[in-house]
Amino acid sequence: MISTKFSVLAVAGLLAIGTVAAMAQDAFTPPATPEEAVTQRQALMREDGGILRQAGNLTGAEAVAALTKLRDNYSHIPALFPEGSIVGESEALPAIWENFDAFTAITEVGVAAAESGIAAAEAGDAAAYAAALQTIGGTCGQCHQQFRS
Ligand code: HEC
């Protein structure tokens, strides 16, 4: 009994630590309004473009840091597109919410490619790193073609 209780507490403690660590690495506040969603996602897109442009010249820890940021950004894309959030200067298409699974699948390809790019940078595998960047770059155009006006 005592040991069961202890392990439940231990797991709860570990989960709490994990949550704090995740927040420290990747502070993300989902948008509260459609206007906020548009502003946040347009800024994120521009940031990703900047990261991708630089990433080809980076190696080692700098490459890992760049692709970690890009991976985190990609993982937030679905949350930045709440249903029907086409307001102001948004170029988002309604097709996003008609095919949200396809939309999300593209972001998942980007997350997976960023993960493999991180592993490649850690291993010093320049060819695998370049291939990962190419895959990530492909997701930009693939998504825009279907989901941006
Ligand atoms: C899963 C879909 C998706 C992916 C992946 C994606 N984009 Fe976008 N992007 C969009 C949509 C949709 C918009 C329009 C957003 C809006 O205006 O509300 C957009 C807008 C943009 C904009 C215009 C931002 C502005 O200031 O108006 C830029 C620049 C951009 N994306 C760059 C990129 C780059 C670079 C990548 C790849 C690293 C990328 N995007 C990946 C869907 C995507």
Residues whose N, C-alpha, C, O or C-beta is under 5 A from the ligand:
A	BS01	HEC	V38 Q42 M45 R46 D48 G49 L52 E89 S90 E91 A92 F103 I106 T107 I136 T139 C140 C143 H144 F147 R148
